[in-house]
Amino acid sequence: MTYDLYIGDRTFSSWSLRGWLMLEKFGLPFRNHMIGLYSGTMADDMTPLAPARLVPALQLPDGTVVGESLAMAETLAEQNPKAGMWPADPAARATARWLCAEMVAGFTALRGACPMQLQHVNEGFEVTDDVRADLDRIETLWTHAAGFRTDGPWLFGAYSLADAFYAPVCARMIGYDLPVSDMARTYCRTTIQDVAFQTWRAEGQKITYDPFPYDMGLNTRPWPA
């Protein structure tokens, strides 16, 4: 049973990263298909997946197309109950679902001001009050999740779908050197140092862009090794 995952440019597509991690981190068999976000071919590339219109999109082995990351997550967890995609404890599982839903619907100031890019670290980014409020809310949720944590470095101990959903948040915190607590920064480092994340980023680095999307006009330094 092999899934087909349709993704955008790895350096920039935060939602694609989430979709890819759902499959990669839980050992689910899948094939990648690239959609041209920056080549002008996105509409044509997405035509066979209609009415899905955004990446990531998932095609199930029976041909069913699933759009939207949260629907993809629930479908994959339902079809692969032994993969442990949600925390086993019912209270932790409900909380993980809550965190994922709030990620999908919220943090618009952070997402708008700090588009995900995995090329470098921007220096001197000015944090607005709205972005600061989003960062504070994220830390509140992460601290709440820690109350359910079992052994392990992830939000609920073992890696879960919640970690896949918040991986691009970690990339933003690192990529814009945002002012977060030591707890949050440690979790971000755990995320970006994970083998799966590094594999994703390395594939993205094979493509160069001129001009570079989301150039903030700031000084930059290398992405952390």
C-alpha positions in Angstrom: 0.0 0.0 0.0 1.8 3.1 -1.3 0.7 6.7 -1.0 1.4 9.5 -3.4 2.3 12.8 -1.8 2.3 16.0 -3.8 4.6 18.7 -2.4 6.0 22.1 -3.2 9.5 23.5 -3.0 11.2 22.1 0.1 13.0 25.3 1.2 9.8 27.3 1.5 6.7 25.1 1.6 5.9 24.7 5.3 2.7 22.8 4.7 4.5 20.4 2.4 7.1 19.7 5.1 4.3 18.8 7.5 2.8 16.4 5.0 6.1 14.8 4.2 7.0 14.3 7.9 3.6 12.5 8.5 4.7 9.8 6.1 8.5 9.8 6.5 8.7 9.8 10.3 6.2 6.9 10.7 7.7 4.7 8.0 4.7 4.8 5.6 5.5 3.9 2.0 5.0 6.8 -0.4 6.1 8.5 -3.6 6.9 12.2 -3.9 5.6 14.4 -6.7 6.7 18.0 -7.0 4.3 20.8 -7.8 5.7 23.9 -9.3 5.1 26.6 -6.8 7.6 29.0 -8.2 7.8 27.8 -11.8 4.3 28.9 -12.8 3.0 25.4 -13.4 1.1 24.9 -10.1 -2.4 25.1 -11.5 -1.6 22.6 -14.3 0.2 20.3 -11.9 -2.7 20.3 -9.5 -5.4 19.6 -12.2 -5.3 15.8 -11.8 -5.9 16.3 -8.1 -9.0 18.5 -8.4 -10.8 19.8 -6.4 -7.6 19.9 -4.2 -5.8 23.2 -5.1 -3.0 23.5 -2.5 0.0 21.4 -1.4 0.4 19.1 0.2 -2.2 16.8 -1.3 -2.3 13.1 -0.7 -3.6 10.4 -3.0 -4.5 7.2 -1.2 -3.7 3.7 -2.7 -7.4 3.4 -3.9 -7.0 6.7 -5.8 -8.9 8.9 -3.3 -7.4 12.4 -3.1 -7.2 14.1 0.3 -6.4 17.8 0.6 -5.6 19.8 3.8 -3.0 18.7 6.2 -5.3 17.9 9.2 -7.5 15.7 7.1 -4.4 13.9 5.8 -3.1 13.4 9.3 -6.4 11.9 10.5 -6.7 9.7 7.4 -3.2 8.3 7.8 -3.6 7.7 11.5 -6.9 5.9 10.8 -5.4 3.7 8.1 -2.2 2.9 10.0 -3.3 2.4 13.7 -0.1 0.6 14.6 2.1 3.4 13.5 1.6 5.4 16.7 1.0 8.6 15.0 -1.0 10.1 17.9 0.0 9.7 21.6 -1.3 6.5 23.1 -2.7 8.1 26.2 -6.2 9.4 25.5 -5.7 12.7 27.3 -2.4 13.3 25.5 -4.0 12.3 22.2 -6.8 14.8 22.6 -4.3 17.5 23.5 -2.2 16.7 20.5 -5.2 17.0 18.2 -6.0 20.4 19.8 -2.4 21.6 19.2 -2.5 20.6 15.6 -5.9 22.2 15.0 -4.7 25.5 16.6 -1.7 25.4 14.4 -3.8 25.0 11.3 -6.1 27.9 12.2 -3.9 30.2 14.1 -0.5 32.0 14.4 -1.3 34.1 11.3 1.0 37.0 12.4 4.0 34.7 12.8 3.3 32.9 9.5 2.7 36.1 7.6 5.8 38.0 9.0 8.2 35.0 8.9 7.7 32.9 5.8 9.5 29.6 6.2 12.9 29.5 4.5 15.6 26.9 5.3 18.4 28.7 3.5 19.9 30.9 6.3 19.3 32.7 9.5 18.1 36.3 9.2 19.7 38.6 11.7 18.0 41.7 13.2 14.4 40.7 12.5 12.1 43.1 14.3 9.4 41.3 16.2 6.0 43.0 16.2 3.6 42.8 19.1 1.4 40.4 17.1 4.3 38.1 16.4 5.3 38.2 20.0 1.8 37.2 21.0 1.9 34.2 18.7 5.2 33.2 20.1 3.9 33.4 23.6 0.8 31.4 22.7 3.0 28.7 21.1 5.1 28.4 24.2 2.0 28.2 26.4 0.8 25.2 24.3 4.2 23.5 24.3 4.5 23.9 28.1 1.0 22.4 28.4 1.9 19.5 26.2 5.0 18.8 28.4 2.6 17.9 31.3 1.6 14.8 29.3 5.2 14.0 28.3 6.6 10.5 28.6 10.3 9.7 28.0 11.6 11.4 24.9 12.5 14.9 23.6 9.3 15.6 21.6 6.2 17.5 22.6 4.5 14.5 24.1 7.7 12.4 24.6 7.6 10.1 21.6 7.3 11.7 18.1 3.7 12.3 17.1 1.8 14.2 14.5 1.9 17.3 16.7 5.7 17.4 16.1 5.2 17.2 12.4 2.7 20.1 12.5 5.0 22.3 14.6 8.3 21.6 12.7 7.8 24.6 10.4 7.2 26.7 13.5 10.6 25.6 14.8 12.1 26.4 11.4 10.7 30.0 11.7 12.0 30.4 15.2 15.5 29.3 14.0 15.4 31.0 10.6 14.5 34.4 12.0 16.4 34.0 15.3 13.2 34.8 17.2 13.3 35.6 21.0 12.0 32.4 22.6 12.7 30.6 25.9 15.5 28.1 26.4 12.9 25.4 26.5 11.5 26.4 23.1 14.9 26.8 21.6 16.0 23.3 22.8 12.9 21.8 21.2 13.6 23.7 18.0 17.1 22.3 17.9 15.8 18.8 18.4 13.5 19.3 15.4 16.1 20.8 13.0 18.8 18.3 14.0 16.5 15.3 13.4 17.6 13.1 10.5 14.3 13.4 8.7 14.3 17.2 8.8 17.9 17.4 7.7 17.1 15.1 4.8 14.2 17.3 3.7 16.4 20.5 4.0 19.3 18.9 2.1 17.1 18.1 -0.8 15.8 21.6 -0.9 19.4 23.0 -1.0 20.0 21.3 -4.3 17.9 24.0 -6.0 19.0 27.6 -6.2 16.8 30.7 -6.6 17.6 34.0 -8.3 16.1 36.1 -6.9 15.7 34.4 -3.6 12.0 34.4 -2.5 11.3 36.1 0.8 14.5 38.2 0.8 14.0 40.2 4.0 16.8 42.7 3.2 18.6 41.6 6.4 22.0 40.4 7.2 22.2 36.6 7.3 24.3 33.9 8.7 24.5 30.2 7.9 21.8 27.8 8.9 22.9 25.9 12.1 25.0 22.9 11.3 
